[in-house]
């Protein structure tokens, strides 16, 4: 899967699940926490989406802002986890 496709999927998931399809203006580098886009409960939903969609396991040590706090960081995390 191309990185742009991953980013588009992540943006769609966030808008559809947390903003019920309403237009939301944020960049791929914006922090979810700083911008109030996703809270801690939403992070759990996001992790379930990552595990189900990308067939990866998100371990406790993976639960860091460096991995999960923006579309760019999520895409890089998914890319790292799905490397052969």
Backbone as JSON, one array per atom type, in Angstrom:
{
  "sequence": "XXXXXXXXXXXXXXXXXXXXXXXXXXXXXXXXXXXXXXXXXXXXXXXXXXXXXXXXXXXXXXXXXXXXXXXXXXXXXXXXXXXX",
  "N": [[0.85, -1.18, 0.0], [0.57, 2.19, -0.84], [2.09, 5.07, 0.69], [0.64, 7.46, 0.56], [-1.93, 6.5, 0.16], [-2.34, 5.25, 2.61], [-2.27, 7.48, 4.32], [-4.53, 8.87, 3.37], [-6.54, 7.01, 4.03], [-6.31, 7.03, 6.83], [-6.97, 9.71, 7.45], [-9.62, 9.72, 6.52], [-10.77, 7.8, 8.24], [-10.5, 9.13, 10.72], [-12.04, 11.49, 10.35], [-14.57, 10.37, 9.69], [-15.14, 8.78, 11.97], [-14.74, 10.32, 14.29], [-15.7, 12.81, 13.78], [-17.99, 12.46, 12.45], [-18.16, 12.58, 9.66], [-18.16, 15.29, 9.13], [-16.61, 18.19, 7.74], [-13.23, 18.67, 8.45], [-10.55, 20.62, 9.2], [-7.31, 19.97, 9.08], [-3.78, 19.43, 9.08], [-1.52, 16.9, 7.81], [0.6, 16.81, 9.52], [-0.25, 17.87, 11.91], [-0.64, 17.74, 15.44], [-2.64, 15.39, 17.02], [-3.44, 15.46, 19.71], [-2.72, 18.07, 20.62], [-4.29, 19.64, 18.94], [-6.76, 18.8, 19.67], [-8.05, 16.8, 18.28], [-8.21, 14.02, 18.56], [-8.97, 12.23, 21.48], [-7.93, 10.44, 24.48], [-9.58, 8.15, 24.61], [-10.39, 8.0, 21.98], [-7.95, 7.36, 20.86], [-7.7, 4.7, 21.52], [-9.69, 3.58, 19.88], [-8.58, 4.23, 17.43], [-6.23, 2.67, 17.49], [-7.36, 0.1, 17.41], [-8.41, 0.23, 14.83], [-6.01, 0.42, 13.33], [-4.83, -2.07, 13.9], [-6.76, -3.86, 12.88], [-7.1, -3.05, 10.19], [-4.53, -2.84, 9.03], [-3.29, -5.09, 9.86], [-1.45, -5.27, 11.98], [0.32, -5.41, 15.1], [-0.12, -3.41, 17.83], [1.92, -2.67, 20.3], [2.4, -2.18, 23.87], [4.72, -0.61, 24.27], [4.71, 0.81, 21.94], [2.9, 2.82, 22.22], [3.19, 5.8, 21.97], [3.53, 9.36, 21.53], [5.26, 9.85, 19.4], [4.69, 7.84, 17.62], [1.91, 7.88, 17.24], [0.63, 10.4, 17.07], [-0.09, 12.05, 14.89], [-1.16, 12.23, 11.47], [1.01, 11.9, 9.71], [2.92, 10.73, 11.45], [1.59, 8.39, 12.19], [1.39, 7.1, 9.69], [4.1, 6.65, 9.12], [4.69, 4.95, 11.25], [3.02, 2.75, 10.65], [4.15, 1.99, 8.24], [6.7, 1.2, 9.12], [5.98, -0.95, 10.79], [4.92, -2.74, 8.97], [6.93, -3.47, 7.32], [8.82, -5.94, 5.61]],
  "CA": [[0.0, 0.0, 0.0], [1.32, 3.44, -0.92], [1.99, 5.91, 1.89], [-0.45, 8.42, 0.36], [-3.18, 5.76, 0.39], [-2.44, 5.06, 4.06], [-2.64, 8.77, 4.9], [-5.93, 9.14, 3.01], [-7.37, 6.13, 4.85], [-6.28, 7.51, 8.22], [-7.76, 10.95, 7.5], [-11.03, 9.34, 6.37], [-11.17, 7.15, 9.48], [-10.62, 10.15, 11.77], [-13.2, 12.35, 10.07], [-15.8, 9.57, 9.75], [-15.42, 8.22, 13.28], [-14.71, 11.28, 15.38], [-16.4, 14.04, 13.38], [-19.2, 12.01, 11.77], [-18.12, 13.0, 8.27], [-18.09, 16.75, 8.98], [-15.31, 18.66, 7.26], [-12.3, 19.0, 9.52], [-9.35, 21.18, 8.59], [-6.06, 19.72, 9.79], [-2.73, 18.93, 8.19], [-1.0, 15.57, 8.16], [1.6, 16.93, 10.59], [-0.87, 18.41, 13.12], [-0.76, 16.85, 16.59], [-4.02, 15.08, 17.39], [-3.69, 15.89, 21.08], [-2.64, 19.53, 20.72], [-5.42, 20.23, 18.2], [-8.01, 18.26, 20.2], [-8.68, 16.0, 17.23], [-8.48, 12.71, 19.15], [-8.64, 12.14, 22.9], [-7.37, 9.14, 24.85], [-10.53, 7.11, 24.21], [-10.28, 7.92, 20.52], [-6.7, 6.67, 20.55], [-7.98, 3.25, 21.58], [-10.41, 3.25, 18.65], [-7.6, 4.33, 16.35], [-5.37, 1.5, 17.57], [-8.14, -1.03, 16.9], [-8.45, 0.4, 13.37], [-4.69, 0.08, 12.8], [-4.63, -3.51, 14.01], [-7.68, -4.56, 11.99], [-6.93, -2.67, 8.79], [-3.17, -3.05, 8.55], [-2.85, -6.38, 10.38], [-0.25, -5.07, 12.8], [0.09, -5.44, 16.54], [0.37, -2.21, 18.51], [2.35, -3.08, 21.63], [2.41, -1.12, 24.88], [5.85, 0.29, 24.04], [4.41, 1.6, 20.74], [1.91, 3.84, 22.55], [3.89, 7.06, 22.21], [3.17, 10.41, 20.56], [6.12, 9.72, 18.23], [4.07, 6.88, 16.71], [0.45, 7.94, 17.09], [0.06, 11.72, 17.31], [-0.43, 12.8, 13.68], [-1.3, 11.36, 10.3], [2.37, 11.59, 9.25], [3.55, 9.79, 12.39], [0.89, 7.11, 12.06], [1.77, 6.49, 8.42], [5.47, 6.15, 9.29], [4.6, 3.82, 12.17], [2.45, 1.63, 9.9], [5.17, 1.58, 7.27], [7.74, 0.48, 9.87], [5.43, -2.21, 11.3], [4.56, -3.66, 7.88], [8.12, -3.83, 6.54], [9.14, -7.39, 5.71]],
  "C": [[0.89, 1.24, 0.0], [1.07, 4.3, 0.31], [0.86, 6.93, 1.76], [-1.81, 7.76, 0.57], [-3.41, 5.55, 1.88], [-2.89, 6.37, 4.71], [-4.09, 9.12, 4.59], [-6.88, 8.28, 3.83], [-7.44, 6.63, 6.29], [-7.12, 8.77, 8.38], [-9.26, 10.63, 7.43], [-11.55, 8.69, 7.65], [-11.41, 8.19, 10.58], [-11.85, 11.01, 11.55], [-14.51, 11.57, 10.23], [-16.15, 9.14, 11.17], [-15.46, 9.22, 14.42], [-15.45, 12.57, 15.06], [-17.61, 13.74, 12.51], [-19.3, 12.57, 10.36], [-18.09, 14.5, 8.05], [-16.69, 17.14, 8.52], [-14.46, 19.1, 8.45], [-11.0, 19.44, 8.88], [-8.14, 20.92, 9.48], [-5.05, 19.16, 8.8], [-2.24, 17.58, 8.67], [0.01, 15.64, 9.3], [1.02, 17.47, 11.9], [-0.97, 17.34, 14.21], [-2.23, 16.65, 16.92], [-4.36, 15.62, 18.77], [-3.7, 17.4, 21.2], [-3.83, 20.2, 20.05], [-6.77, 19.73, 18.72], [-8.76, 17.41, 19.2], [-9.09, 14.63, 17.77], [-8.09, 12.76, 20.62], [-8.14, 10.73, 23.22], [-8.29, 7.97, 24.48], [-10.48, 6.91, 22.7], [-9.01, 7.21, 20.09], [-6.9, 5.17, 20.58], [-8.73, 2.79, 20.34], [-9.46, 3.26, 17.45], [-6.69, 3.11, 16.33], [-6.1, 0.27, 17.05], [-8.22, -0.97, 15.37], [-7.11, -0.01, 12.75], [-4.48, -1.43, 12.8], [-5.51, -4.28, 13.04], [-7.41, -4.29, 10.51], [-5.57, -3.06, 8.24], [-2.53, -4.33, 9.08], [-1.5, -6.27, 11.09], [-0.66, -5.19, 14.25], [0.71, -4.18, 17.14], [0.65, -2.62, 19.95], [2.35, -1.89, 22.59], [3.54, -0.12, 24.64], [5.67, 1.16, 22.8], [3.51, 2.79, 21.04], [2.59, 5.15, 22.96], [3.43, 8.09, 21.18], [4.02, 10.32, 19.29], [5.52, 8.78, 17.19], [2.63, 7.23, 16.34], [-0.16, 9.34, 17.07], [-0.1, 12.61, 16.08], [-0.59, 11.79, 12.54], [0.08, 10.95, 9.8], [3.03, 10.55, 10.14], [2.9, 8.42, 12.32], [1.31, 6.38, 10.79], [3.18, 5.91, 8.51], [5.5, 4.93, 10.2], [4.07, 2.58, 11.44], [3.47, 1.09, 8.91], [6.26, 0.76, 7.95], [7.23, -0.89, 10.31], [5.12, -3.22, 10.19], [5.75, -3.99, 6.98], [8.4, -5.31, 6.71], [10.38, -7.65, 6.53]]
}
